Every structure is written in C-alpha cells, then in structure tokens.
Amino acid sequence: MSDEFRTNLLGPEPTRLPAESEVYQGLAMGQEARDLVVKHPESSLLWAILAEEAWDEGSTVESYAYARVGYHRGLDALRRNGWRGAGPVPWEHEPNQGFLRALYSLGRAAAAIGEVGEPERIDTFLAESDPAAKAAIEASQH
C-alpha cells in the first residue's frame, strides 16, 4: 500500500473491487472485449478497453460513450463494495484498474468533444482516487 493511503488515518479506507476472474480469463485466452462485454456488461474493465480501442481508432464519440458506461458500472461496483462517494481507489489493486481506466478515458474524450467543466472534475476525481493512477495509465498506453 502506498504511503499516501497509509497516512490518511482519519479518512475512509481504500476501496478494493473484487477480481473479475472470468473476464481476465477470457482476455487472456484472446477473446475480444466486444464479445466478452455481452456476457459481462457490469465490467468497467471491458468498457474501458472498448473506450481505449475506439480512441485509438479515432472514434472520439464512441470512446466517450464506452467510457461513460464503464464509469457508471464502476461507480455501481464501488458502492456495492463499501465506497461512500469519497476515498481512495488504489491503482495498485488490479481489479480497480478498469474503473480508473474508464474514468481516465471519459475525461480524455470529454475534453476532446469540448465538454465544459467535466474534464477538470474527472481529473480531480482520478487524482483523489489515486494520485499515481493517471501517470500509470498514460505509461501503459505507450
């Protein structure tokens, strides 16, 4: 656990989402996110992958839509796992990465379509979730 999360003794505990074993297994076996999401529509990881693929293809609007779904699915999962609207969502916990990637993709696409205020709110939310997440996501996309 990072020092950032260890020193916040008065704040909420970090939220750690459960693993998506079937999703990970399907991806490891080479299945496409588009095929897997039909069986696992609750997976913010799959929606984040679709958002990233659409972005890479230059489909900004589609990237925005996929990221928005992944963001909302992630919020649902966070709430089911004890998150109360604030507190750390550590990047180092792999099951959290789908939500954080969807959040990042949503901010990027929102900025690209000229949405006012949303990119800044998302950037703040991402930094409050885990200050290291944005750099980790950007490093993994190169």
C-alpha positions as CSV (number, residue, x, y, z in Angstrom):
1,M,0.0,0.0,0.0
2,S,1.4,3.4,-0.9
3,D,2.3,5.9,1.8
4,E,-0.4,8.3,0.5
5,F,-3.1,5.7,1.7
6,R,-1.3,4.8,4.9
7,T,-1.1,8.3,6.2
8,N,-4.8,9.1,5.8
9,L,-5.8,7.5,9.1
10,L,-8.9,9.7,9.5
11,G,-10.3,9.2,6.0
12,P,-12.2,6.3,4.5
13,E,-10.5,3.0,3.9
14,P,-9.4,2.4,0.4
15,T,-12.0,0.6,-1.7
16,R,-10.8,-2.6,-3.4
17,L,-13.1,-4.1,-6.0
18,P,-13.4,-7.9,-6.4
19,A,-11.5,-9.7,-9.1
20,E,-13.3,-10.4,-12.4
21,S,-11.8,-13.8,-12.9
22,E,-14.0,-14.8,-15.9
23,V,-13.2,-11.5,-17.6
24,Y,-9.4,-11.8,-17.0
25,Q,-9.5,-15.4,-18.2
26,G,-11.4,-14.5,-21.4
27,L,-9.0,-11.7,-22.2
28,A,-6.0,-14.0,-21.5
29,M,-7.5,-16.5,-23.9
30,G,-7.6,-13.8,-26.6
31,Q,-11.3,-13.1,-26.6
32,E,-12.3,-9.6,-27.7
33,A,-13.7,-7.1,-25.2
34,R,-16.7,-6.6,-27.6
35,D,-17.6,-10.3,-27.3
36,L,-17.0,-10.5,-23.5
37,V,-19.0,-7.4,-22.6
38,V,-22.1,-9.1,-23.8
39,K,-21.6,-11.7,-21.1
40,H,-20.2,-9.3,-18.5
41,P,-21.9,-5.9,-19.0
42,E,-21.1,-4.9,-15.4
43,S,-17.3,-5.0,-16.1
44,S,-15.9,-1.5,-16.2
45,L,-12.6,-3.0,-17.4
46,L,-14.3,-4.2,-20.6
47,W,-15.9,-0.9,-21.2
48,A,-12.6,0.8,-20.6
49,I,-10.9,-1.4,-23.2
50,L,-13.6,-0.6,-25.7
51,A,-13.2,3.1,-24.9
52,E,-9.4,2.8,-25.5
53,E,-9.8,0.9,-28.7
54,A,-12.3,3.4,-30.0
55,W,-10.0,6.3,-29.1
56,D,-7.1,4.6,-30.8
57,E,-9.2,4.3,-34.0
58,G,-10.1,8.0,-33.8
59,S,-13.7,7.4,-32.8
60,T,-14.0,10.0,-30.1
61,V,-17.7,9.9,-29.6
62,E,-17.8,6.2,-29.3
63,S,-14.8,6.3,-26.9
64,Y,-16.8,8.8,-24.8
65,A,-19.9,6.6,-24.8
66,Y,-18.0,3.4,-23.8
67,A,-16.1,5.3,-21.1
68,R,-19.3,6.8,-19.7
69,V,-20.8,3.3,-19.4
70,G,-17.6,2.0,-17.8
71,Y,-17.5,4.9,-15.4
72,H,-21.1,4.3,-14.2
73,R,-20.6,0.5,-14.0
74,G,-17.5,1.2,-11.9
75,L,-19.4,3.6,-9.6
76,D,-22.1,0.9,-9.1
77,A,-19.3,-1.7,-8.2
78,L,-17.6,0.8,-5.8
79,R,-20.8,1.5,-4.0
80,R,-21.6,-2.3,-3.7
81,N,-18.1,-2.7,-2.1
82,G,-18.4,0.0,0.6
83,W,-17.4,3.2,-1.2
84,R,-19.4,6.2,0.0
85,G,-18.6,8.7,-2.6
86,A,-15.1,9.6,-1.4
87,G,-11.9,7.9,-0.5
88,P,-9.0,6.1,-2.2
89,V,-9.5,3.7,-5.1
90,P,-5.9,2.4,-5.3
91,W,-4.5,1.7,-8.8
92,E,-2.1,-0.9,-7.4
93,H,-5.2,-3.1,-6.7
94,E,-5.7,-4.6,-10.2
95,P,-9.5,-5.0,-10.0
96,N,-9.7,-1.2,-9.5
97,Q,-7.9,-0.5,-12.8
98,G,-10.9,-1.0,-15.0
99,F,-12.8,1.8,-13.3
100,L,-9.8,4.1,-13.2
101,R,-9.1,3.5,-16.9
102,A,-12.7,4.2,-17.8
103,L,-12.6,7.4,-15.7
104,Y,-9.4,8.5,-17.4
105,S,-10.9,7.7,-20.9
106,L,-14.0,9.6,-20.0
107,G,-12.0,12.7,-19.1
108,R,-9.9,12.5,-22.2
109,A,-12.9,12.1,-24.5
110,A,-14.9,14.8,-22.7
111,A,-12.1,17.2,-23.3
112,A,-11.9,16.2,-27.0
113,I,-15.6,16.9,-27.6
114,G,-15.4,20.2,-25.7
115,E,-17.4,19.4,-22.7
116,V,-17.0,22.3,-20.3
117,G,-16.0,21.5,-16.7
118,E,-16.2,17.7,-17.0
119,P,-12.6,17.1,-17.8
120,E,-11.4,19.0,-14.7
121,R,-13.9,17.3,-12.5
122,I,-12.8,13.9,-13.8
123,D,-9.1,14.8,-13.4
124,T,-9.8,15.8,-9.8
125,F,-11.7,12.6,-9.2
126,L,-8.9,10.5,-10.7
127,A,-6.3,12.2,-8.5
128,E,-8.4,11.8,-5.4
129,S,-8.9,8.2,-6.2
130,D,-5.2,7.6,-6.6
131,P,-2.6,10.3,-7.3
132,A,-0.5,7.7,-9.2
133,A,-3.3,6.4,-11.5
134,K,-3.1,9.0,-14.3
135,A,0.7,8.5,-14.8
136,A,0.3,4.7,-14.6
137,I,-2.5,4.7,-17.2
138,E,-0.6,7.0,-19.6
139,A,2.6,4.9,-19.2
140,S,0.7,1.8,-20.1
141,Q,-0.7,3.3,-23.2
142,H,2.6,3.9,-24.9
